[in-house]
Amino acid sequence: MIILAIETSCDETSVAVVKAEGGLKNPSFEILSNIVLSQIKIHKKWGGVVPMLAKREHQANLIPILKKALTKTELLKPKPTSDVGSLNRHRKSVSAIFEREPELLEQFLKFIPTIEIPKIDAIAVTVGPGLEPALWVGVNFARALATVWNKPIVGVNHMEGHIVASRLATKSNLKSLPAGEAGKISKIMKFPALALLVSGGHTELVLIKKWGDYKIIGQTRDDAAGEAFDKTARMLELPYPGGPQIAKQAENFKKYPLTFRMGGWTRREMEREALNIHLPRPMIDSKDYDFSFSGLKTAVLYMLRDMKERHVNIGDFTPTICNEIQQAIIDVLIAKTIRAAKELDAKSIILGGGVAANKELRAQMKKTVKDELSSTALYLPPSKLTTDNAAMIGAAGYLHAIKKDFTKAEKLSAKGNLSL
């Protein structure tokens, strides 16, 4: 199947074309195109994603990104002359679909009549979870395309996309990926599998009995891991997004283990003890598989307050603090995952979500799985495919399309709190 996929759940606008085969037994994918436009620069000054700004940018960018995605795959075939008349019988329906996206409607009516219907088998689009104003732009775009092109449409759970991302590959990047980065793409995944999904809004452990059969066995009770990264980074006055900034500072800590502008201190170990830079690992020993990171955030707040009361220049110790924040989060994530995998006899472990790009998390997860679960396969998505992208939505969409699990365009809707 050739699937056109659309992703607008948060602050990335993305359109992809994915070639999929193998059925549910051994699905495999080739990314023919995957165009992603990030809005980080726009939201950076606000310290987080502003839903209505995200919606505005999705409206402005979907048609240009669709054009790029189709051009890259040679699926963009211009008509000899613009056939506006072919849209007339759908104009009323399309106008109604884009009632709240007038800018996108205008672009749609100008561009779509000028191209042939691309040779795709289905359209996949993220329907949730995510920011509803942002989700609706992608959902309505998919509805309009499906209506005009007469193509079946699949509504995809964003988190399922992060699960299936570990199966993604492109012909051009397979050979260049470091060992293990491709997630053993050519091999059939063994079940039951356990997925650790870690992002700004979610931290979940998902038991997978087969493709499409998901059960959340553990989730955060408050802040997600990515949210904890962002909020603690803000406390340290680091730029948004906080996760990569925390990781960068932690890398400096490891790079300069003996000295780092620490006044009279000459060793990092002395530095940590003198300033009590030790953070809790919330719920690491709880008997369930749930997570909690709000306590870690509070501990950082109090630690920084105490340092300020002692007139400590926090900037001098930022790498040490960031390393401790990062390690606290990683310790909890890995401990919970490994225990669940052992108790549930998981044959495979999947790591997914934006936080899965964290180098330390990836490296420590690899080592721990190798040391403690040597017979269990670990599947990691390519680092560049851990953040939101339409290719993973196309891949997840295939799992439903081969079962003809389609939704009528008029019944498709955005669900901000959608669960697996």
Secondary structure as GFF3:
##gff-version 3
##sequence-region A 1 420
A	DSSP	beta_strand	2	7	.	.	.	ID=ss1
A	DSSP	beta_strand	12	21	.	.	.	ID=ss2
A	DSSP	beta_strand	28	38	.	.	.	ID=ss3
A	DSSP	alpha_helix	40	44	.	.	.	ID=ss4
A	DSSP	alpha_helix	51	72	.	.	.	ID=ss5
A	DSSP	three_ten_helix	84	87	.	.	.	ID=ss6
A	DSSP	alpha_helix	88	97	.	.	.	ID=ss7
A	DSSP	alpha_helix	102	111	.	.	.	ID=ss8
A	DSSP	three_ten_helix	112	114	.	.	.	ID=ss9
A	DSSP	beta_strand	122	128	.	.	.	ID=ss10
A	DSSP	alpha_helix	132	149	.	.	.	ID=ss11
A	DSSP	beta_strand	153	157	.	.	.	ID=ss12
A	DSSP	alpha_helix	158	164	.	.	.	ID=ss13
A	DSSP	three_ten_helix	165	167	.	.	.	ID=ss14
A	DSSP	beta_strand	193	198	.	.	.	ID=ss15
A	DSSP	beta_strand	203	210	.	.	.	ID=ss16
A	DSSP	beta_strand	213	219	.	.	.	ID=ss17
A	DSSP	alpha_helix	225	235	.	.	.	ID=ss18
A	DSSP	alpha_helix	242	255	.	.	.	ID=ss19
A	DSSP	alpha_helix	268	275	.	.	.	ID=ss20
A	DSSP	alpha_helix	294	309	.	.	.	ID=ss21
A	DSSP	three_ten_helix	314	317	.	.	.	ID=ss22
A	DSSP	alpha_helix	318	343	.	.	.	ID=ss23
A	DSSP	beta_strand	348	352	.	.	.	ID=ss24
A	DSSP	three_ten_helix	354	357	.	.	.	ID=ss25
A	DSSP	alpha_helix	359	372	.	.	.	ID=ss26
A	DSSP	beta_strand	377	379	.	.	.	ID=ss27
A	DSSP	three_ten_helix	383	385	.	.	.	ID=ss28
A	DSSP	alpha_helix	390	401	.	.	.	ID=ss29
A	DSSP	three_ten_helix	409	411	.	.	.	ID=ss30
###
